[in-house]
Amino acid sequence: MDRFVWTSGLLEINETLVIQQRGVRIYDGEEKIKFDAGTLLLSTHRLIWRDQKNHECCMAIPLSHIVFIEEQAAGIGKSAKIVVHLHPAPPNKEPGPFQSSKNSYIKLSFKEHGQIEFYRRLSEEMTQRRWENMPVSQSLQTNRGPQPGRIRAVGIVGIERKLEEKRKETDKNISEAFEDLSKLMIKAKEMVELSKSIANKIKDKQGDITEDETIRFKSYLLSMGIANPVTRETCGSGTQYHMQLARQLAGILQAPLEERGGIMSLTEVYCLVNRARGMELLSPEDLVNACKMLEALKLPIRLRVFDSGVMVIELQSHKEEEMVASALETVSEKGSLTSEEFAKLVGMSVLLAKERLLLAEKMGHLCRDDSVEGLRFYPNLFMTQS
């Protein structure tokens, strides 16, 4: 810990922010110290830690002081950590939280996950050593001490240089993004062709393949699961994690929804998604939070909450009027139906069948008879006959 120095937390000229992660605790070797909840920032030149409650408490360590880093896996009741091994502190070190330490390493404990991505980005910076190619301004290096009211004399030239660096970085990121997108589109095209081929084979050999064999074949495809499930370790925590999860849900649920008439209960979705994710199980809370973002992200599926509180996932193309008209037609053909009878006829869960009948009743197309025999729905003759 004696390698850290106090800092304002502001980036210097030629210094660029790479990644940041909340909920990081610092250990001095194996010892717990008072810096237990902060935001860890990685720039091209430094590791910066800022207290989440007291933003004036901010310290940094240059990347050039790091010898090597290693990962420490999470355990029972223990969060994952990154172990940072350090060079000895220089004799002319500026003031920091500790003037001396017996340990030659620190541990960064990630209580809110995100350590996998942070470790990857830190490893890249240690390999590229960009702090050597883009040294910070000498005027700023000589005025780094905690001097009250010091002026960062950047000037117009410095600002223009900073803007140019940001522009180059943006261009590079865009180029890499489109390169990855092109590779993804190539793979996606191959997968679409494969799925069409499988679908055509099932369709062509419908007479030769029994229904049980078709179901078993589909279960084999489902058991293959998601190759790269979205997790907190890979995407961090908070909104970004739920946004990425929502996009993945839209990708894996569209086909099952089309097979089930465009609508599924959230319970069915939960079971289906966790089966596909294998060991990376999803909590009900994370599933609900991700589903709430589906419509805002303009994805092909959306979350719907009925008046009774029942939550379902449905296709954006799912029409309420068509659903009600279908329910009215089925009930009219049979004269009257209970939720269980209707569910058996249309091939859906009793829960969804009841919600569909209640929706038709709410719109005035059906009426109910609630007796000791149960709830039964009838066509509303008051609307159809004078």
Disulfide bonds with the S-S distance in Angstrom:
none
